[in-house]
């Protein structure tokens, strides 16, 4: 049996890429036993530099996927589905099954996907195509790691060579694109509306005053309707241009609906047993001048409310990580995570995991943090399900890329559903003692307005 390996010869011209890949696929399939249905083979060609997201925008397939790390050092875009691992409601073993599949795969195989925020809410049919958890290995993939760009195909013995080559013929090897602005929305619907939001926050504050909760994060969903279909990858291109220091992602397994986002927040990064996580809370905009920016930074660093929210996350992370790390280093003081359009309180965590801890354990232990759920966690999540009146789906849940020795998951905030002519924006605010319904409404309104402004601004 022949195992496909990387060809380090750089292939430049599109016709050469296509021909070389077609030849490699045919050779590989001839050497793979037809009953070899579990081992995933990867054929990789090193190609001239190509922007994966711009390349993805030129593809017309129904299944499109994208992941970019916050640092920008690791990016992958894929089309088609070579393998997918799906779990139903209440099944938390999906990540373990992804890892089991990767153990039987060639090196550099990486799945992309995410999971639901919570099982405490009845599933909205809008989220049904995303499942409780859903991770995909694309059939074809363009990835960038450092200064190396790779075009790859994933296959198994049972796969149809004819179908794979047909998809290969459809691929456009071009990363030219134009940033286009969205049309003006013709309708907006808020869930909850202002009156219901006031009631929600009032009930949450009563829970806080009674000592049942210390913090709860309540979210809103704004549905924007347009008179034309939206292209989720075009929307993500616009987001990436103005949020360069964020995680960027797209999950589109169906032509009709996609989940996209530009999140500033990492859940965790693991390379072997080395581990990183972070506490992120509080939000201020960036200033138009250095002096104004410094004023906003100082206001955030001295805000009692925001520091309390940061401490809730820090307390939770210390309690969770100390028992599962043989070494753990925590930033000695709170600093700032400064992004292009905003800044947040930040505390970094780095350590070494004990051998018995799996990625499924990490997801279960770390999600949700008080930054997106509340404190105490279980009580806050149940109360969110009672109060919000809509299904968060994958909003504020783990999303990322899983490989054999390297896993990185973001917290899928600053995210949206794109459903043909509808764009659903999600945003939340932490409610603690001292919060007011009006202030938190305005905070979320500003976040939503910033998102809309980003998407509709001229190139």
N, C-alpha and C positions, 0 to 999 in steps of 0.2 A: 504493500500500500504506500502510495506517495503522499507525503505530508507537505502541503504548500508552505513555502517560506518567503520571506521578503526578498525582493530583487532590488538591490541598492543602486542599480543603474537608473539615473534620472530620465524619465520619459516626458517629453515636452509637448509635442504636437497632439491635439485631441485625437486625430485618427490613429496615431501611434498608441496612445493610451488605450483606446477602445480595442484595437487589434491585439495588443499585448495581453490585455485582460481577458479577452475572449479566448485566446489561445491557452492562457493559464487555467481558465475555468474548465475548458474541454479536457486538458491534460489531467487536472486534478480529479474531475469527475470519473475519468476512465480509471484512475488509480484508487478510488474510494469504493469500498464494498457497498452494494446497495442496501445491505442490512445494517450498515454503520450509521444508525440514526441518532445516536447520542453525542458522538464526537463532532464538535463544530470546528471546521477548517476555515482558516483565514488566508486569503491571497492578498498580498499587499505590494503595490508598486509605488516607489518614491517618484513624485512628479514635481514639476515646476510649482512655485508658490501659487496658491489659490486661496481666496477668501472663502472659507466654508459656508458662512451664512449667505454671502452674495451668490455663491454657487447654488445653494439650496433654493434661493428665490427664483432661479431660472428653471427649476424642475416642476413638473406638472402632476406628479404622482399624488395619490390620495394620502399615502403614508409618508410623513416628513417629520424629522426629529432633529433637535439641536441642543447642544450643551456647550457652554463656555465658562471656564473657571473665572473667579473674580480677578485673579492676577493676569488673565489672558494668556497664560503659558500653555494651557491645554484646551483645545477646541475640537468638537466633532459635529458633523452634520451628516444625516443619513436619510436614505429613501428606501421604501419597501421594508418587508419584515422577513428576516431569516429565522428568527425565533422570538417568541413572546412568552412571558410568564405572568399569569394573572391570578389574583386571589379574590375570593368572595368576601362578603361582609364578615368581620370578626376574625378573619384569618390573618395572623401576624407572621406567618412563616414564609412570605413571598421572597424576602431578601435572602433567606437561607437557601431557597430553591434556585435563586439566581446564582449564588455562590457555588452550589453543587453543579450547575450547568457549566460554569466557568472552569471548574476543576477538570472537566472533560474536554476543554476547548484548547485550541492553539493559543500561544501567548498573544497579548495585546487585545484580546477580545474584551469588549466593554459594552455593558447594557446601559440604556438610558431610560429613566422613568420616574414615577412618583407614587404617592399614596394619599389616602384620605386624611383629613385633619382629625376626624373623630367618627366613631360608630354610634354616637349618642343621638344623632339626628336621623330621621327617616330619609332615605335616599331620594333626592330630587331626580326625576327622569333626565334632567339636563346633564347630570353627571354619570349616567348609566354606562356610557361608552368608555369611561375611564376606570371603572371598577374600584374595588377597595384599594388595590394596589396593582400596578401595571408597569412592567419593564420590558423593553424591546431591544433586540439586537437587529440593527438595520441590515438589509440585504447588501446595499452598497453604502460606502461611507467615505467622506473626505475628512481627514483629521490633521490637525497641526499640533505638534509638540515641539516647543522651541522653534527652531528655524527649519524643521523638517515637515514636509507636507506629504501625506500618503493617501492614495486612492486604494480602497480595499473592498473585497467581496467576501461574504461569509456564506458557507454552504455545508450541507450534510449529505450522506449517501442517498437519502430518500428524495432529495430535491430534484426538480425537473430542470435539466440543462437547458431545454428549449425556453422555458419560462424565464430563467435567469438571463439568458442571452437576449431575449426580447426586451427585458427591462434595461439591460445594458445599452441596447440600440436607442432607447428613448432618452438616455441621459444627455444633457447639454453640458459640454465642457467649456463653460464661460462664466466668469464671475463679474462681468460688467453689470452695473445696476445704477438706478437713479433713485435717490431718496424722494419719495412722494408723500405729500401730506394727505391726511384723511379729509373726506368731505365733512361738511358741517352736519352734526346730528339733527334729525328732524323731530326726535322725541326722546325724552328722558323720563325714566321711572325709578324712584328711590325706594328701596326696601331696607329698613323701615323709613317711613316719611318722618317729618320733623316731630309731629305730635307723638307718634309711637316711640321714637327715639327718646323723647323726654320722659315718657313713662318707663322705658327700659332702664335708663340711667337712674331714675328715681328708685326703682325696685333694687337695682344693684347697690345703690348707696345704702338702702335699708339693710341689705345683707352685710355690708361692710360695717355699719354702725352696730349691728347685733353681734359682730365678731365671728360671723359664719365664714367670711372671706376677708382676705387682706388686699387682694387685687383681683380684678376681672377685666379681660380685654373683650370689648364689644365691637363688632364689625358692622359695616354697612355694605350694601351692594347697589351700585348704580348701573342700570341698563340703558345704554345709548343705542338708539335705532337710526340707521342710515338708509338712504334710498338706493344704495348699490351694495353688492357683496364686498366684504373686506378680505384681503389676503393676509393671513396671520404672519407670514414671514416678512411681508412688506412692513407690517406694523412693528415687528421685532427689529427690523433694520433701523427704523426710525428711533426706536427705544435705545438700541445699542449706541447710536451716534451721540446721544446726549447723556448716557449713563455708562461711561467707559469703565468705571471701577466697580461694576456690579456683576453678579452671576446672571447669565442670560440663558433662557431655555424656551423650547417649543416642543410640544407633544401633540402630534396630529396623526392619529391612527385611522381617522375617518375623514372623508372630504367635507363633511358638514360642520365639524366643530374642532377647535384647537384650544390648548391651554398654553399661554405664553407669560413671560415675566422678565423683570429686571430687578433681582433682589440684592440688597446690600449685605444680607446676613447669612453666614455659614452655620449649619448645624454641627457638622464635624468633618474633618479630613483625616484619613488613616492611610499610612504607607507602611506596610508590614505591621509591626506593633507600635510604631510611632503614631502619635495622636495629637490633633489640635482641635480646639473648640473656642467659643467666645461668648461673652455676654454682651448683648447690644440692646440699648434702651434709650428713650428720649429722642426727640427730633427737633432740630432747628434748621432753617434755610441757611444757605451760604450768603454772605454779604456781598454787595456790589463793589465795595472798596475794602482794602486790607483792614482799615480801622473798623468798619461796620462788621466785617467778618469776625474780627477779634472780640467785638462786643457781644455778638451772638454766641460765640464759643464760650465766653466767660459766663454769660447768662445760663447756658446749659450746664456748665460744670458746677455752678453754684445753686442750681435749682433743687430745692428740697424734694419736690414731687418726683422729678426725674431721677434723682439719686436714690430715692426710696425704691423706685421701679427697678433701677439697676441692681440694687442690693438684693431684691427678691430673686433675680436671675442668678446672681453670684452665689447666693446661699444654696440655691437648688443645685447648681453645677458642682460646687464643692462637695455637697452631700452625696451626689451621684458618682462623681469621678474618683474621690479618694479611695473607696473600697475596690475599684476595678483597675487602678493604676499602680504599678510598682514604683513609678516616679511621676511626680506632678509638679509643674511649675506654674504659678499664677502671677500675673502682673501685680506689682506691689501697689499700684494706684490706678484709678480710672483715668483713661485718656480719651481722645476723640477719634472716631472714624470719620474722616473728612472725604466726602464724595463731591462730584461735580455740582450737584444741586442741593445737597443737604449734608448734615453732620449729626453724629450720634455718639452717645456715651459708649465706651468700649473697654472691655477687660479681656485679655487674651489668656488662654490655657494651653499648655503643651505638656505632654507626658508620654509614658510608655505603658501600654495596656498589658494586663496579665494575659497569659495564653488562652485561658478558658473563655474569654469574652468574644462573642461573635458580632457581626454587624447588625444582625436582627436584635441582639441584646442592646446594642447602642441606640438603635432607633427607638426601642421600647422605653429605655431609660431616659433618653434625652428629649424626646418629643412628647408633648409640647412643653417648651420652656415657659416660664411666667411672662416672657415678652410677648407671646401670642395667645396664651391661655389665661393664666392667672395663678393665684396662690391662696389656699392649697390647690394643687393641680386638679385632683379628681372632682372636688366640689365645684371648682370654677368651670370645668368642661361640661358637667351636667347642667349647670346654670346657664351657660352659653346656649346649650341646646334648647333650654326652656324659653329663653328670652329672645333670641335673634329672629326666629321666624323664617329663616331660609337656610339652605344647606351650604356650608362652606366648601364642600367637595375637597378639592386639592389645595385650595387657598390656605396659606400659612402652614402647610404640611411639608414633610421632607420631599425634595426633588433633586435628582442628580445622576451621577455616573458611577457604575460599579464595575471594577476590574478585579483581576486576581489578587494583586498585592496593593491596589490603590483604590480607595473609595472616597468620593467627596459628595456631600449632600448639603444643599442650601435649604433655607427656610423660605418657602414659596410665597413671600409677601410681595407687594408691588406687582401683582399678577392679575390676569384677566382671562376670561373666556371669549373666544371669537367664534360666533355662530352665524355664518353668512352675513346678514345685515345687522346683526346685533353684537355689541361689545359690552360685556359685563365686567365692570371694574369693582374690585374688592379692596377695602381699606378698613383699618381698625384703630382703636384708641384705648389706652389703659385707663381704667377707672379705679381710683383710690380715694380715700377720705380726702376731701378738699376739692375733688373734681366737680365740675358743673356740667349739666347737659348741654348748655349753649356753647361753652368753651370746647368741649369735645366734638360737638357737631361741626364747629368751625375748623378744628384741627383736621378732621377727616375731609371736610369740604375743600380745604386747601390742598390736601394730598390728591384728591380726585381732580381738582382744577389743574394742578401741576401736571398730572398724567395727561389730561386732555390737551393742555397747552403743548406738551412735548410732542404729542401725536399730530397736532394740527398746524404746528409752526411751519413756516416756509423753509425750503432748503437753503 
